Amino acid sequence: MEVSLPNSPENIHPLGARILQRADKEGMLNQHGGVMWFTGLSGSGKSSVAIALEKKLHAEGFLTQILDGDNIRTGLNSNLGFTDEDRLENIRRIAEVAKLFAHAGMVVLCSFITPREELRRLARQIVGESDYLEVFVKASFTACEKRDVKGLYAKAKSGQVTHFTGKDSEFEEPGSADITLDTESETIEQSCDRAYDILRARIL
């Protein structure tokens, strides 16, 4: 006798139209949900810009949620490492969570290195083109190494950290980012304002 598993397609029945729809939630919040995905090297300023942007949006009455690499890896993705397969699963899970928040009408600010174009395409595909804004936070490996805000570059140099992006594994610069923020030539506040300008048009 053939037995189907609980998670087999024929046993999964999404709630669909029976639950409150996205438009109901966005109407209550008076905003459109969306995802702004910050990509760049460790120490480039992704989280700093995202935090500044969230505070700016909050002051204007927008409901937001930050998803940050370090926080996610201590909880939801604590079982993942930094192999190519684990990086892909890390991004897949994050994108699915971001999509759920966006469909609830929230503005989601995702701060993840996302080193390969393949990973960024996956995130864009899962979230959906109309909800996804990609931000390349640009800073050279040398500049990030000098900042070394988390001490990771020093650990990577001494061999305490492996699979380090920019040293042991490549970072592919995005070719299709919606906006590039050069944190070597502009302040966090300036980068925040430029990200705000492109995002605000989407969420109102």
Beta strands, then each sheet from edge to edge (+ up, - down):
strand 1: 34-39
strand 2: 64-68
strand 3: 107-111
strand 4: 132-138
strand 5: 179-182
sheet 1: 2+ 3+ 1+ 4+ 5+
end
